[in-house]
Amino acid sequence: MDQRPAIREFLKDLLATKGDSAQFSDGSSLLLSGRLQSLDAVEIVVFLEEKFGVDFADVGFAQDKIDSVDAIISLLSSSRN
């Protein structure tokens, strides 16, 4: 199952709530670049827990793990192992 479209759509919607409609690539930094804030990180974590069953108690939390679509895909891959 390709999670990339669902992740991109979620992040696009999250950016839109901030008035940010600029395009972003799968490798674009969203949190560390300042486009999204720490409260948005909480929303991303909740989304990943609910939609994909990620247990951050097991995988640990660091903003760089959820900073881009590519980082999230990597996190999802490692959380399954």
Order of alpha helices (4+ residues) and beta strands (2+ residues): alpha-alpha-alpha-alpha
